[in-house]
Amino acid sequence: MPVITCIDDLKAIYRRRVPRMFYDYCESGSYTEGTFRDNCSDFQRIKLRQRVAVDMTGRSTESTMVGQRVAMPVALAPVGMTGMQSADGEIKAARAAAAFGVPFTLSTMSICSIEDVAQATQAPFWFQLYVMRDQEFMEAIIERARRANCSALVLTLDLQILGQRHKDLKNGLSAPPRLTLPVLLDLATKWRWGIEMLRTKRRFFGNIVGHAKGVGDPSSLVAWTAEQFDPQLDWGKIARIRDLWGGKLILKGINDPEDARIAADFGADAIIVSNHGGRQLDGAVSAIRMLPEIVKAVGDRVEIHLDSGIRSGQDVLKALAMGAHATHIGRAYIYGLGAMGQAGVTRALEVIQKELDITMALCGERDVKNLGRHNLLVPPDFLQPWA
């Protein structure tokens, strides 16, 4: 394995090994990509308070997420088409997460199905749900997640309609990729990826093909998906899903204090402050900048997680010190998966944990649960209410 010291090292390998359309799918946002960039750059504006002459022994990054003990407060976020970044990618990521001791979240739009991941892993995982118009499909997939012993349902709220992502349209993104001349030329340089894909039977959306009515092959899937995201999703429908599921419920895509208050009143087990990694509403405020207002709005009435923009253990520390209970990573682990498969996911988690641990020590803290605003120097505009 090459010497990997940071997430950017994995990203560089990932870019060389994965076809361009899947690299672009991961490493892009909607429209101008302004929010996509702000998610990361706003973390850099927050500075750390260095402390000295404190006992740094006996440090711990252990915490909990919705009652589950975790090695560090970092979950693997749901990422669509993970199985196109590396053959059987969802299984590899789930195994790495379980071995490390953090949650893995399977996307509705995964290549490996719920059943594939459940059969290939021992630890319970979380399932992320997109709300579709097809009520029969919705009820069935929730039941499939229950039978697979998924320990939490992550309900995504910010994808009722699809934000336009220019690169995906220009690349003709599909799973598996359509073999146009540009795609064939690109694949010719990604032979390692191609060999692995030839060895697996999982190349389509496993949660949908063969499960949704009228979707028996990739061609029918395209038409079905284009019509299915439910633009009428509201709190009434969310309540029905909550009652149908009956287990732990995490609401993903909260990026406004008012929505956070509604979610807390609703009784969610946790909310994820997120703007879908900058892939939906371009021009939305970064998740880390919205976090203080959301924390102020709901206090400790609901567990607050943060997703969007985390690329290091220092970012994790800053989010926790700003009031988040836990964090989620997407692109950071996808870089590792595309670079080195399961070992790459493990390495991404190791890098983040080591950065979190060392930074925590140099800030004078021994327990990740003791992090707070006292560990940071925060720009004044981060703490002012939005008009």
Secondary structure by P-SEA (a helix, b strand, c coil): ccccccaaaaaaaaaacccaaaaaaaccccccaaaaaaaccccccbbbbbbccccccccccccccccccccccccccccccccccccaaaaaaaaaaaaabbbbbbbccccccaaaaaaaccbbbbbbbcccccaaaaaaaaaaaaaacccccccccccccccccaaaaaacccccccccaaaaaaaaaaaaaaaaaaaccccccccccccccccccaaaaaaaaaccccccccaaaaaaaaaaaccbbbbcccccaaaaaaaaaacccbbbbccccccccccccccccaaaaaaaaccccbbbbbbcccccaaaaaaaaaaccccccccaaaaaaaaacaaaaaaaaaaaaaaaaaaaaaaacccccccccccccccccccccccc
